[in-house]
Amino acid sequence: MLLALCVLAAVALAIERLNRSNTLSLSGAVTVHDGDTITLSGERIRLKGLDAPEYTQTCSRQGVTYACGRQARDMLRRLASNGPVTCQGHERDRYDRLLAVCSVNGTDVGRALVEAGWAVAYGDYDDVEAEARRARKGMWDGAFDAPRDWRAQHGETAGAEEADLLGRALNLAKSLFRRLFGNLSGNEQ
């Protein structure tokens, strides 16, 4: 039994190292889809370590409803407009989006979104979220449903733009191509 556990642990470690060796590093101009999803160099990317409100999600401030999902997307657009975006990641989510940490001119975009209060921490940036809460920045200056709770109430794909269907189809095709033929683009490090 102990030997079997050791073998499983060794296999898991080998798989993790193999995954990390397949880190993608991409740079350039982006298309911003919502507060935590972009397309860069044809690759659909989900910002790692945070969860932003869905595009059609609303929040309230002093009893007034506002489009916090659109504000989160607009904040990401402003950040991305400051220069070339560079993203690095090796994991994928269930929609086959690359989970990546992205930066613009050395600024961690995910950290900036959480710091401004337009995304909640999801595995990273907990200290930054705590400060945004204390300072009542962005969504923290009112009431809102956590993005995962809002999706649960409104459907998993609620708030998705129509382009998301095409993006998912393209990512699926690319994923199949990579698995069948390997990465021929030379973008992997």
C-alpha positions in Angstrom: 0.0 0.0 0.0 2.8 2.4 0.9 4.6 1.6 -2.3 1.5 2.3 -4.3 1.1 5.7 -2.6 4.8 6.5 -3.3 4.4 5.6 -7.0 1.2 7.7 -7.3 3.0 10.7 -5.6 5.9 10.3 -8.0 3.6 10.2 -11.0 1.7 13.3 -9.7 4.9 15.2 -9.3 6.1 14.2 -12.7 2.8 15.4 -14.3 3.0 18.7 -12.4 6.6 19.3 -13.6 5.6 18.4 -17.1 2.7 20.8 -17.0 5.0 23.6 -15.7 7.5 22.9 -18.4 4.7 23.7 -20.9 4.3 27.2 -19.7 3.0 29.6 -22.4 4.4 33.1 -22.5 2.4 35.5 -24.7 2.7 39.2 -25.3 0.9 41.8 -27.4 -2.4 43.6 -27.8 -5.5 42.0 -26.3 -9.2 41.8 -26.7 -11.0 42.2 -23.4 -14.2 40.2 -23.0 -15.1 40.9 -19.4 -13.4 41.7 -16.1 -11.2 38.6 -16.0 -11.1 37.1 -19.6 -9.0 38.3 -22.5 -7.8 37.0 -25.8 -4.1 37.5 -26.6 -2.3 36.1 -29.7 -5.4 34.0 -30.4 -5.3 32.4 -27.0 -8.3 32.8 -24.7 -7.0 33.6 -21.2 -8.7 33.7 -17.8 -6.8 35.8 -15.3 -5.5 33.6 -12.5 -6.2 34.2 -8.8 -9.3 36.4 -9.0 -13.0 36.4 -10.0 -14.6 39.5 -11.5 -18.3 40.2 -11.8 -19.9 38.8 -15.0 -20.4 41.3 -17.8 -24.2 41.7 -17.2 -23.9 41.5 -13.4 -25.2 44.5 -11.4 -24.3 45.7 -7.9 -25.7 48.5 -5.8 -24.3 51.5 -4.1 -26.4 53.7 -1.7 -29.5 51.9 -3.0 -28.7 52.6 -6.7 -28.1 49.7 -9.1 -25.1 50.0 -11.4 -23.4 47.8 -14.0 -20.4 46.6 -12.0 -19.7 43.9 -14.6 -19.2 46.5 -17.2 -17.2 48.6 -14.9 -14.9 45.7 -14.2 -14.5 45.1 -17.9 -13.8 48.8 -18.5 -11.1 48.8 -15.8 -9.4 45.8 -17.4 -9.6 47.6 -20.8 -7.9 50.7 -19.2 -5.2 48.6 -17.7 -4.6 46.7 -21.0 -4.4 50.0 -22.9 -1.2 51.1 -21.1 1.1 49.0 -23.2 1.7 45.4 -24.4 0.1 42.8 -22.2 2.4 39.9 -21.2 0.8 36.7 -19.8 2.3 33.5 -18.5 0.5 30.3 -17.5 0.5 26.6 -17.8 -2.9 25.5 -16.4 -6.3 25.5 -18.1 -9.8 25.9 -16.7 -12.8 23.7 -17.6 -13.5 25.9 -20.7 -9.9 25.3 -21.9 -8.9 28.9 -21.2 -5.3 29.4 -20.2 -5.1 30.4 -16.6 -2.4 33.1 -16.5 -0.9 35.9 -14.6 -0.7 39.0 -16.9 1.1 42.2 -16.6 1.4 45.6 -18.4 4.7 47.5 -18.0 5.5 45.4 -14.9 2.1 45.9 -13.3 0.2 42.7 -12.4 -3.2 43.3 -14.0 -5.0 40.8 -11.7 -3.6 42.5 -8.6 -4.6 45.9 -9.9 -8.2 44.7 -10.5 -8.5 43.3 -7.0 -6.8 46.4 -5.5 -9.3 48.7 -7.3 -12.2 46.6 -6.0 -13.4 45.4 -9.4 -12.6 41.7 -8.7 -12.5 39.4 -5.6 -9.5 37.3 -4.7 -9.8 33.7 -5.7 -6.7 31.9 -4.5 -4.4 34.9 -4.7 -4.4 38.5 -3.7 -6.2 38.0 -0.4 -4.2 40.8 1.3 -5.0 43.2 -1.6 -8.7 42.3 -1.3 -8.7 43.0 2.4 -7.3 46.5 1.8 -9.8 47.2 -1.0 -12.6 46.1 1.4 -11.3 48.4 4.2 -11.0 51.3 1.8 -14.5 50.6 0.3 -13.1 50.6 -3.3 -15.0 49.6 -6.4 -17.7 47.0 -5.6 -16.8 47.1 -1.9 -18.4 50.5 -1.7 -21.8 48.9 -1.8 -23.5 45.5 -2.0 -22.9 42.8 -4.5 -23.2 39.0 -5.0 -19.9 37.2 -5.3 -19.4 36.4 -9.0 -19.6 32.7 -8.4 -22.9 33.1 -6.4 -24.3 35.4 -9.2 -23.4 32.7 -11.8 -25.1 30.0 -9.7 -28.3 32.1 -9.5 -28.3 33.2 -13.2 -26.8 30.2 -15.0 -23.2 29.2 -15.6 -22.9 31.2 -18.8 -25.0 34.2 -17.7 -23.4 37.4 -18.9 -21.3 35.8 -21.6 -21.0 37.8 -24.7 -22.0 36.1 -28.0 -18.3 36.1 -29.0 -17.7 33.7 -26.1 -19.2 30.8 -28.1 -16.8 31.4 -30.9 -13.9 31.8 -28.5 -14.7 28.5 -26.8 -15.0 26.7 -30.2 -11.7 28.1 -31.3 -10.0 27.1 -28.0 -11.4 23.6 -28.3 -10.1 23.3 -31.9 -6.7 24.7 -30.8 -6.5 22.3 -27.9 -7.3 19.3 -30.1 -4.7 20.5 -32.6 -2.1 20.8 -29.9 -2.8 17.4 -28.6 -2.7 15.8 -32.0 0.3 17.7 -33.5 2.1 19.4 -30.6 2.7 23.1 -30.3 4.1 24.4 -33.6 3.9 28.1 -32.8 7.1 28.2 -30.7 5.4 30.2 -28.0 6.0 27.6 -25.3 9.0 28.0 -23.0 
